[in-house]
C-alpha cells in the first residue's frame, strides 16, 4: 500500500514494515478496526467527493470504475425493502438507498467511519441506523433483510469470508439478493502501483497468505486477505446462495482519475473490480 496515501494512519499506528503471514479472525478484525479509525480522515479527504459522502442524500458507487447502483440496478427494486449494508463506512450507499424508498441499516466495525456518516446525517437528508459490529457475526435475526450489499466493505479485510457468506445467507429472506464488490482477485499478482511498475506480475495468484502491515513490535496495523475467483464462488455456493452474475467492469473512457492502485493505465489492460451478484433461493 502506498505510504503517502495513508501517511496519517501509518504515523498514528507506527507502521514499520510488511509481512506475509497467517492471521486469525480476532487479530484481523482488531487491526482493521484500528486502521479504519486511524485512516478515516485521510480516506475521506481523498475519496469523499467521488463517493458522494458529503451529499445529504449520499450516492451508491460500487467501485473505482464509477458504476452507480442507480444505473446498474444490481440490487433490483429497493423501494420498501429492508437492506443491510455490510462495511458501510460513512454510509453514502445506505443513505442513497434510503432516498430511493428503502429501509437500510449500515454496519461497520470502525467508529471513525461511522462518525463521519452520523455527522453528515446531522446536517439533513435521510436518516439511517448505523451499527458498530464486524461482518463475521451479524447481530441480526434470521431472515430479517430483503437485500444485502457491500461496496468494497468488509469482504477483503476478514479472515473468514466464507463465514460472512453464511451469515448473510442466514439474515436474508428467501428470494433475497446479496451483492458485493471487491478488488478483482487477479490484482493480487501485481504490485500495488497505478503506474508502469504495477503492470508486472510478481505475486502467485494461488498464494492466499494475507498481506499484513506491522508496527515495530510486529503487531498488525493493516490486513488484507486474498481469495481467487473460484474461492469466492465456492464460498457463495457453500452458503446456499446462487451466483447470478460476476461483473468485471471496463475502465470508462471518461474517467482519468487514479484511486490507489486503480488507474486508466491498468484499467485498459485488466480488471480492477469484481462484483458478485447472488441470490438466496426462494422457498
Secondary structure, 3 states (H helix, E strand, C coil): CCCHHHHHHHHHHCEEEEEECCCCHHHHHHHHHHHHHHHHHHHHHHHHHHHCCCCCCCCCECCCCCCEHHHHCCCCCCCCCEEEEECCCCCHHHHHHHHCCCEEEEEECCHHHHHHHHHHHCCCCCCCEEEECCCCCCCCCCCCEEEEEEECCCHHHCCCHHHHHHHHHHHEEEEEEEEEEEECHHHHHECCCCCHHHHCECCCCCCCCCEEEEECCCCEEEEECCCCHHHHHHHHHHCCEEEEEEECCCCCCCCCCCECCECHHHHCCCCCEEEEEEEECCC
